[in-house]
Amino acid sequence: MYNFRTFDGNIYSFPGTCNYIFASHSSASYSEFDIQIRRTIIDSDNIFSFEARIGGVNLEGKESELTIDGQEVWHSIVKGGIIIEDICTHFKIKTRIGLTLVWNKADDLQVSLPESYKGSTNGLCGNFDGNQNNDFEWEGGPCFNIFFVYFSFV
């Protein structure tokens, strides 16, 4: 079971296996970022991966390997306004828009955003409006209708 923390501070467990929007910019005609995660189970092993599109740059993390626009990252680099630091046990990805991703090269992904994105996000990390009571609503209704029963708040 994986634990998630919303931008507004809710912590919950979500056992789903599929593709999910982890965090996405939702208020503009042009989305500055879109981060998706995938969880699958193969031979009782949990497999975690993520894909992120940030300002036109594509990142993918899978099986301890990180790629940027299809090229494997072997060390700390700067590309397309993105700084990737390889810090032994994890990658830290900083962007010019202020978004930061930290991935442990396995099954944990964390994202942080500057205050300028308040109220303009959606996905498993919530809507970032300062209200923990509506993190799982989108356009006035629950955004995870089908899956909401699996959430257990900690």
N, CA and C atoms as a LAMMPS dump frame, in Angstrom:
ITEM: TIMESTEP
0
ITEM: NUMBER OF ATOMS
462
ITEM: BOX BOUNDS ff ff ff
-5.0000000000000000e+02 5.0000000000000000e+02
-5.0000000000000000e+02 5.0000000000000000e+02
-5.0000000000000000e+02 5.0000000000000000e+02
ITEM: ATOMS id mol type element x y z
1 1 1 N 0.85 -1.168 0
2 1 2 C 0 0 0
3 1 3 C 0.902 1.239 0
4 2 1 N 0.565 2.207 -0.816
5 2 2 C 1.355 3.411 -0.942
6 2 3 C 0.677 4.566 -0.215
7 3 1 N 1.483 5.41 0.382
8 3 2 C 0.966 6.591 1.058
9 3 3 C 1.205 7.814 0.194
10 4 1 N 0.25 8.719 0.223
11 4 2 C 0.341 9.961 -0.533
12 4 3 C 0.087 11.121 0.407
13 5 1 N 0.645 12.268 0.066
14 5 2 C 0.385 13.505 0.793
15 5 3 C -0.079 14.538 -0.229
16 6 1 N -1.231 15.139 0.066
17 6 2 C -1.729 16.169 -0.835
18 6 3 C -0.986 17.48 -0.57
19 7 1 N -1.096 18.422 -1.491
20 7 2 C -0.478 19.73 -1.313
21 7 3 C -1.033 20.44 -0.081
22 8 1 N -2.268 20.117 0.307
23 8 2 C -2.894 20.746 1.467
24 8 3 C -2.659 19.969 2.76
25 9 1 N -1.882 18.885 2.706
26 9 2 C -1.453 18.196 3.92
27 9 3 C -2.184 16.924 4.29
28 10 1 N -3.167 16.471 3.519
29 10 2 C -3.801 15.182 3.795
30 10 3 C -2.814 14.057 3.505
31 11 1 N -2.818 13.05 4.366
32 11 2 C -2.012 11.847 4.131
33 11 3 C -2.993 10.688 4.031
34 12 1 N -2.868 9.894 2.978
35 12 2 C -3.786 8.771 2.795
36 12 3 C -3.081 7.633 2.097
37 13 1 N -3.664 6.451 2.218
38 13 2 C -3.159 5.254 1.551
39 13 3 C -4.072 4.95 0.377
40 14 1 N -3.477 4.497 -0.688
41 14 2 C -4.241 4.206 -1.892
42 14 3 C -3.639 2.972 -2.556
43 15 1 N -4.355 1.842 -2.542
44 15 2 C -3.779 0.59 -3.026
45 15 3 C -3.94 0.346 -4.533
46 16 1 N -4.46 1.309 -5.274
47 16 2 C -4.788 1.086 -6.68
48 16 3 C -3.602 0.724 -7.554
49 17 1 N -3.873 -0.112 -8.544
50 17 2 C -2.862 -0.452 -9.552
51 17 3 C -3.423 -0.055 -10.91
52 18 1 N -2.792 0.901 -11.537
53 18 2 C -3.219 1.425 -12.838
54 18 3 C -2.385 2.676 -13.11
55 19 1 N -2.79 3.47 -14.092
56 19 2 C -2.193 4.78 -14.341
57 19 3 C -3.023 5.835 -13.633
58 20 1 N -2.352 6.784 -12.983
59 20 2 C -3.052 7.842 -12.267
60 20 3 C -2.37 9.182 -12.513
61 21 1 N -3.165 10.241 -12.499
62 21 2 C -2.589 11.585 -12.513
63 21 3 C -2.122 11.862 -11.093
64 22 1 N -0.834 12.054 -10.937
65 22 2 C -0.241 12.347 -9.636
66 22 3 C -0.448 13.825 -9.313
67 23 1 N -0.064 14.685 -10.24
68 23 2 C -0.284 16.13 -10.099
69 23 3 C -0.261 16.741 -11.493
70 24 1 N -1.183 17.656 -11.723
71 24 2 C -1.282 18.295 -13.03
72 24 3 C -1.7 19.744 -12.853
73 25 1 N -1.189 20.6 -13.702
74 25 2 C -1.59 22.008 -13.727
75 25 3 C -2.91 22.07 -14.474
76 26 1 N -3.928 22.679 -13.862
77 26 2 C -5.264 22.56 -14.435
78 26 3 C -5.957 23.873 -14.766
79 27 1 N -5.301 25.013 -14.606
80 27 2 C -6.061 26.246 -14.769
81 27 3 C -5.815 26.986 -16.081
82 28 1 N -4.939 26.522 -16.899
83 28 2 C -4.616 27.254 -18.123
84 28 3 C -4.875 26.387 -19.348
85 29 1 N -4.959 27.031 -20.483
86 29 2 C -5.124 26.262 -21.722
87 29 3 C -3.848 25.48 -22.027
88 30 1 N -2.724 25.963 -21.5
89 30 2 C -1.453 25.259 -21.642
90 30 3 C -1.046 24.764 -20.265
91 31 1 N -0.949 23.476 -20.092
92 31 2 C -0.562 22.903 -18.808
93 31 3 C 0.954 22.938 -18.675
94 32 1 N 1.446 23.588 -17.632
95 32 2 C 2.892 23.691 -17.429
96 32 3 C 3.513 22.384 -16.957
97 33 1 N 2.703 21.53 -16.33
98 33 2 C 3.227 20.239 -15.895
99 33 3 C 2.115 19.202 -15.814
100 34 1 N 2.496 17.969 -16.021
101 34 2 C 1.603 16.827 -15.894
102 34 3 C 2.464 15.664 -15.432
103 35 1 N 2.155 15.119 -14.256
104 35 2 C 2.934 14.018 -13.69
105 35 3 C 1.991 12.844 -13.491
106 36 1 N 2.324 11.717 -14.084
107 36 2 C 1.493 10.525 -13.958
108 36 3 C 2.309 9.407 -13.345
109 37 1 N 1.645 8.592 -12.537
110 37 2 C 2.31 7.429 -11.954
111 37 3 C 1.606 6.166 -12.432
112 38 1 N 2.335 5.094 -12.42
113 38 2 C 1.788 3.788 -12.792
114 38 3 C 2.25 2.784 -11.739
115 39 1 N 1.277 2.016 -11.276
116 39 2 C 1.589 0.936 -10.348
117 39 3 C 1.02 -0.35 -10.911
118 40 1 N 1.856 -1.367 -10.962
119 40 2 C 1.423 -2.681 -11.428
120 40 3 C 1.991 -3.732 -10.483
121 41 1 N 1.409 -4.9 -10.518
122 41 2 C 1.93 -6.029 -9.748
123 41 3 C 2.259 -7.137 -10.736
124 42 1 N 3.518 -7.561 -10.708
125 42 2 C 3.975 -8.643 -11.578
126 42 3 C 4.638 -9.689 -10.69
127 43 1 N 4.113 -10.901 -10.715
128 43 2 C 4.622 -11.99 -9.867
129 43 3 C 4.755 -11.55 -8.415
130 44 1 N 3.751 -10.904 -7.891
131 44 2 C 3.653 -10.386 -6.519
132 44 3 C 4.654 -9.279 -6.198
133 45 1 N 5.351 -8.76 -7.202
134 45 2 C 6.236 -7.6 -7.011
135 45 3 C 5.501 -6.335 -7.428
136 46 1 N 5.539 -5.313 -6.565
137 46 2 C 4.972 -4.015 -6.905
138 46 3 C 5.947 -3.262 -7.793
139 47 1 N 5.496 -2.84 -8.945
140 47 2 C 6.326 -2.092 -9.884
141 47 3 C 5.777 -0.673 -9.951
142 48 1 N 6.629 0.308 -9.717
143 48 2 C 6.245 1.719 -9.722
144 48 3 C 7.025 2.434 -10.815
145 49 1 N 6.351 3.304 -11.545
146 49 2 C 7.042 4.149 -12.522
147 49 3 C 6.298 5.473 -12.612
148 50 1 N 6.954 6.463 -13.181
149 50 2 C 6.296 7.748 -13.38
150 50 3 C 6.738 8.368 -14.687
151 51 1 N 5.876 9.198 -15.221
152 51 2 C 6.181 10.014 -16.388
153 51 3 C 5.786 11.433 -16.056
154 52 1 N 6.612 12.381 -16.446
155 52 2 C 6.322 13.787 -16.195
156 52 3 C 6.639 14.599 -17.444
157 53 1 N 5.734 15.513 -17.75
158 53 2 C 5.991 16.495 -18.798
159 53 3 C 5.982 17.845 -18.105
160 54 1 N 7.122 18.487 -18.122
161 54 2 C 7.281 19.764 -17.426
162 54 3 C 7.859 20.767 -18.414
163 55 1 N 7.05 21.75 -18.801
164 55 2 C 7.523 22.776 -19.728
165 55 3 C 8.084 22.233 -21.025
166 56 1 N 7.495 21.184 -21.56
167 56 2 C 7.952 20.63 -22.836
168 56 3 C 9.058 19.6 -22.727
169 57 1 N 9.54 19.318 -21.524
170 57 2 C 10.578 18.31 -21.308
171 57 3 C 9.907 17.066 -20.733
172 58 1 N 10.283 15.896 -21.25
173 58 2 C 9.691 14.634 -20.801
174 58 3 C 10.669 13.876 -19.916
175 59 1 N 10.18 13.483 -18.747
176 59 2 C 10.964 12.689 -17.796
177 59 3 C 10.258 11.362 -17.578
178 60 1 N 11.027 10.307 -17.368
179 60 2 C 10.445 9.012 -17.033
180 60 3 C 11.338 8.33 -16.008
181 61 1 N 10.727 7.842 -14.941
182 61 2 C 11.434 7.095 -13.914
183 61 3 C 10.867 5.706 -13.813
184 62 1 N 11.757 4.71 -13.917
185 62 2 C 11.296 3.318 -13.93
186 62 3 C 12.466 2.417 -13.559
187 63 1 N 12.225 1.512 -12.606
188 63 2 C 13.233 0.521 -12.214
189 63 3 C 14.596 1.162 -11.95
190 64 1 N 14.643 2.186 -11.147
191 64 2 C 15.827 2.945 -10.722
192 64 3 C 16.496 3.744 -11.845
193 65 1 N 15.889 3.752 -13.026
194 65 2 C 16.451 4.49 -14.168
195 65 3 C 15.608 5.738 -14.443
196 66 1 N 16.289 6.859 -14.661
197 66 2 C 15.623 8.108 -15.006
198 66 3 C 16.064 8.519 -16.402
199 67 1 N 15.079 8.893 -17.23
200 67 2 C 15.415 9.405 -18.559
201 67 3 C 14.828 10.804 -18.714
202 68 1 N 15.511 11.621 -19.499
203 68 2 C 15.026 12.945 -19.843
204 68 3 C 15.023 13.014 -21.364
205 69 1 N 13.862 13.236 -21.931
206 69 2 C 13.669 13.212 -23.387
207 69 3 C 14.286 11.978 -24.021
208 70 1 N 14.082 10.826 -23.35
209 70 2 C 14.519 9.537 -23.881
210 70 3 C 15.963 9.165 -23.613
211 71 1 N 16.764 10.06 -23.019
212 71 2 C 18.171 9.762 -22.744
213 71 3 C 18.357 9.478 -21.26
214 72 1 N 19.009 8.365 -20.96
215 72 2 C 19.208 7.972 -19.571
216 72 3 C 20.099 8.965 -18.837
217 73 1 N 19.734 9.247 -17.609
218 73 2 C 20.503 10.158 -16.754
219 73 3 C 21.434 9.308 -15.888
220 74 1 N 22.745 9.532 -16.03
221 74 2 C 23.743 8.784 -15.271
222 74 3 C 24.374 9.613 -14.168
223 75 1 N 24.193 10.913 -14.239
224 75 2 C 24.817 11.809 -13.262
225 75 3 C 24.007 13.102 -13.229
226 76 1 N 24.37 14.009 -12.383
227 76 2 C 23.659 15.283 -12.296
228 76 3 C 23.819 16.059 -13.596
229 77 1 N 22.698 16.62 -14.112
230 77 2 C 22.737 17.369 -15.37
231 77 3 C 21.755 18.537 -15.322
232 78 1 N 21.912 19.436 -16.289
233 78 2 C 20.969 20.529 -16.504
234 78 3 C 20.519 20.436 -17.954
235 79 1 N 19.195 20.448 -18.178
236 79 2 C 18.682 20.381 -19.54
237 79 3 C 17.311 21.024 -19.6
238 80 1 N 17.106 21.908 -20.543
239 80 2 C 15.797 22.51 -20.786
240 80 3 C 15.206 23.196 -19.57
241 81 1 N 16.043 23.852 -18.772
242 81 2 C 15.545 24.531 -17.582
243 81 3 C 15.278 23.601 -16.413
244 82 1 N 15.738 22.368 -16.508
245 82 2 C 15.554 21.381 -15.439
246 82 3 C 16.92 20.965 -14.914
247 83 1 N 17.063 20.991 -13.604
248 83 2 C 18.295 20.548 -12.945
249 83 3 C 17.998 19.196 -12.303
250 84 1 N 18.779 18.19 -12.671
251 84 2 C 18.618 16.857 -12.09
252 84 3 C 19.867 16.551 -11.28
253 85 1 N 19.669 16.3 -10
254 85 2 C 20.762 15.933 -9.117
255 85 3 C 20.634 14.456 -8.771
256 86 1 N 21.693 13.694 -9.024
257 86 2 C 21.745 12.29 -8.647
258 86 3 C 22.432 12.226 -7.288
259 87 1 N 21.634 11.986 -6.244
260 87 2 C 22.151 12.032 -4.872
261 87 3 C 22.092 10.623 -4.295
262 88 1 N 22.981 9.761 -4.715
263 88 2 C 23.089 8.363 -4.257
264 88 3 C 21.764 7.604 -4.248
265 89 1 N 20.936 7.842 -3.244
266 89 2 C 19.715 7.053 -3.067
267 89 3 C 18.509 7.62 -3.792
268 90 1 N 18.637 8.825 -4.354
269 90 2 C 17.483 9.432 -5.012
270 90 3 C 17.905 10.464 -6.054
271 91 1 N 16.949 10.8 -6.909
272 91 2 C 17.103 11.901 -7.844
273 91 3 C 16.293 13.079 -7.317
274 92 1 N 16.867 14.266 -7.395
275 92 2 C 16.131 15.486 -7.08
276 92 3 C 16.055 16.293 -8.365
277 93 1 N 14.833 16.632 -8.763
278 93 2 C 14.585 17.305 -10.033
279 93 3 C 13.985 18.673 -9.733
280 94 1 N 14.712 19.725 -10.085
281 94 2 C 14.238 21.098 -9.863
282 94 3 C 13.969 21.737 -11.214
283 95 1 N 12.889 22.519 -11.279
284 95 2 C 12.51 23.124 -12.546
285 95 3 C 12.455 24.641 -12.433
286 96 1 N 12.518 25.307 -13.572
287 96 2 C 12.471 26.77 -13.572
288 96 3 C 11.107 27.307 -13.153
289 97 1 N 10.057 26.482 -13.193
290 97 2 C 8.74 26.943 -12.75
291 97 3 C 8.563 26.769 -11.242
292 98 1 N 9.575 26.236 -10.563
293 98 2 C 9.519 26.086 -9.113
294 98 3 C 9.07 24.725 -8.629
295 99 1 N 8.656 23.852 -9.536
296 99 2 C 8.256 22.495 -9.179
297 99 3 C 9.504 21.683 -8.844
298 100 1 N 9.436 20.908 -7.774
299 100 2 C 10.53 20.013 -7.394
300 100 3 C 9.984 18.607 -7.223
301 101 1 N 10.662 17.644 -7.826
302 101 2 C 10.338 16.221 -7.663
303 101 3 C 11.5 15.546 -6.957
304 102 1 N 11.198 14.646 -6.042
305 102 2 C 12.218 13.805 -5.416
306 102 3 C 11.753 12.372 -5.571
307 103 1 N 12.592 11.555 -6.214
308 103 2 C 12.262 10.152 -6.47
309 103 3 C 13.349 9.272 -5.871
310 104 1 N 12.972 8.279 -5.085
311 104 2 C 13.939 7.415 -4.403
312 104 3 C 14.481 6.29 -5.288
313 105 1 N 14.281 6.395 -6.575
314 105 2 C 14.75 5.396 -7.547
315 105 3 C 14.033 4.051 -7.385
316 106 1 N 12.885 4.08 -6.708
317 106 2 C 12.115 2.851 -6.518
318 106 3 C 10.628 3.169 -6.527
319 107 1 N 10.041 3.39 -5.355
320 107 2 C 8.586 3.463 -5.255
321 107 3 C 8.054 4.695 -4.527
322 108 1 N 8.869 5.708 -4.325
323 108 2 C 8.416 6.911 -3.626
324 108 3 C 8.702 8.138 -4.485
325 109 1 N 7.658 8.908 -4.753
326 109 2 C 7.776 10.145 -5.523
327 109 3 C 7.121 11.255 -4.723
328 110 1 N 7.839 12.347 -4.534
329 110 2 C 7.312 13.503 -3.818
330 110 3 C 7.384 14.706 -4.737
331 111 1 N 6.39 15.578 -4.632
332 111 2 C 6.36 16.783 -5.457
333 111 3 C 6.064 17.976 -4.566
334 112 1 N 6.719 19.091 -4.849
335 112 2 C 6.38 20.342 -4.166
336 112 3 C 6.266 21.433 -5.219
337 113 1 N 5.402 22.402 -4.909
338 113 2 C 5.113 23.5 -5.835
339 113 3 C 5.168 24.826 -5.097
340 114 1 N 5.475 25.914 -5.808
341 114 2 C 5.388 27.231 -5.175
342 114 3 C 3.928 27.648 -5.001
343 115 1 N 3.707 28.613 -4.131
344 115 2 C 2.357 29.114 -3.835
345 115 3 C 1.628 29.624 -5.082
346 116 1 N 2.354 30.007 -6.109
347 116 2 C 1.714 30.547 -7.317
348 116 3 C 0.793 29.529 -8
349 117 1 N 0.908 28.25 -7.667
350 117 2 C 0.046 27.218 -8.253
351 117 3 C -1.16 26.887 -7.383
352 118 1 N -1.336 27.605 -6.286
353 118 2 C -2.497 27.356 -5.416
354 118 3 C -3.788 27.443 -6.209
355 119 1 N -4.642 26.444 -6.016
356 119 2 C -5.943 26.422 -6.668
357 119 3 C -5.926 26.034 -8.129
358 120 1 N -4.786 25.601 -8.648
359 120 2 C -4.728 25.27 -10.08
360 120 3 C -4.093 23.908 -10.344
361 121 1 N -4.312 22.966 -9.423
362 121 2 C -3.787 21.617 -9.619
363 121 3 C -4.913 20.602 -9.459
364 122 1 N -4.661 19.399 -9.949
365 122 2 C -5.558 18.275 -9.697
366 122 3 C -4.742 16.996 -9.703
367 123 1 N -5.354 15.903 -9.326
368 123 2 C -4.681 14.612 -9.276
369 123 3 C -4.623 14.079 -7.858
370 124 1 N -3.846 13.032 -7.648
371 124 2 C -3.731 12.4 -6.345
372 124 3 C -3.162 13.328 -5.28
373 125 1 N -2.455 14.384 -5.688
374 125 2 C -1.895 15.348 -4.726
375 125 3 C -2.87 16.469 -4.391
376 126 1 N -4.078 16.418 -4.911
377 126 2 C -5.119 17.368 -4.53
378 126 3 C -5.109 18.654 -5.33
379 127 1 N -5.948 19.603 -4.866
380 127 2 C -6.163 20.835 -5.63
381 127 3 C -5.385 22.036 -5.111
382 128 1 N -4.664 21.91 -3.989
383 128 2 C -3.746 22.943 -3.49
384 128 3 C -4.448 24.287 -3.285
385 129 1 N -5.566 24.237 -2.54
386 129 2 C -6.272 25.494 -2.263
387 129 3 C -6.281 25.848 -0.779
388 130 1 N -5.537 25.097 0.035
389 130 2 C -5.47 25.381 1.456
390 130 3 C -6.569 24.724 2.265
391 131 1 N -7.48 24.015 1.622
392 131 2 C -8.609 23.378 2.287
393 131 3 C -8.47 21.857 2.162
394 132 1 N -8.172 21.182 3.265
395 132 2 C -8.01 19.727 3.236
396 132 3 C -9.318 18.982 2.97
397 133 1 N -10.438 19.623 3.192
398 133 2 C -11.73 18.951 3.062
399 133 3 C -12.169 18.727 1.62
400 134 1 N -11.531 19.371 0.654
401 134 2 C -11.973 19.201 -0.736
402 134 3 C -10.851 18.731 -1.664
403 135 1 N -9.839 18.097 -1.108
404 135 2 C -8.709 17.656 -1.933
405 135 3 C -9.095 16.668 -3.021
406 136 1 N -10.197 15.969 -2.852
407 136 2 C -10.572 14.939 -3.816
408 136 3 C -11.798 15.32 -4.614
409 137 1 N -11.983 16.624 -4.802
410 137 2 C -13.058 17.134 -5.637
411 137 3 C -12.461 17.845 -6.836
412 138 1 N -13.211 17.8 -7.921
413 138 2 C -12.793 18.486 -9.136
414 138 3 C -14.053 18.949 -9.842
415 139 1 N -14.077 20.199 -10.2
416 139 2 C -15.248 20.808 -10.829
417 139 3 C -16.515 20.538 -10.019
418 140 1 N -16.406 20.636 -8.673
419 140 2 C -17.568 20.546 -7.802
420 140 3 C -17.974 19.158 -7.363
421 141 1 N -17.324 18.119 -7.856
422 141 2 C -17.686 16.748 -7.462
423 141 3 C -16.45 15.92 -7.216
424 142 1 N -16.625 14.717 -6.646
425 142 2 C -15.464 13.859 -6.393
426 142 3 C -14.745 13.514 -7.694
427 143 1 N -13.427 13.618 -7.703
428 143 2 C -12.694 13.308 -8.933
429 143 3 C -12.306 11.834 -9.003
430 144 1 N -12.471 11.104 -7.925
431 144 2 C -12.124 9.691 -7.921
432 144 3 C -13.33 8.867 -7.496
433 145 1 N -14.497 9.141 -8.075
434 145 2 C -15.739 8.443 -7.727
435 145 3 C -15.543 6.952 -7.493
436 146 1 N -15.018 6.294 -8.472
437 146 2 C -14.937 4.84 -8.464
438 146 3 C -13.936 4.353 -7.425
439 147 1 N -12.841 5.078 -7.258
440 147 2 C -11.762 4.611 -6.405
441 147 3 C -11.829 5.138 -4.986
442 148 1 N -12.697 6.092 -4.726
443 148 2 C -12.696 6.769 -3.441
444 148 3 C -12.883 5.818 -2.271
445 149 1 N -13.594 4.728 -2.443
446 149 2 C -13.83 3.787 -1.351
447 149 3 C -12.54 3.141 -0.855
448 150 1 N -11.51 3.143 -1.637
449 150 2 C -10.246 2.524 -1.23
450 150 3 C -9.394 3.435 -0.354
451 151 1 N -9.71 4.717 -0.278
452 151 2 C -8.901 5.658 0.48
453 151 3 C -9.109 5.422 1.967
454 152 1 N -8.033 5.355 2.704
455 152 2 C -8.132 5.311 4.162
456 152 3 C -7.215 6.382 4.714
457 153 1 N -7.792 7.414 5.265
458 153 2 C -6.998 8.531 5.766
459 153 3 C -6.274 8.124 7.03
460 154 1 N -5.025 8.548 7.119
461 154 2 C -4.187 8.211 8.275
462 154 3 C -4.187 9.367 9.245
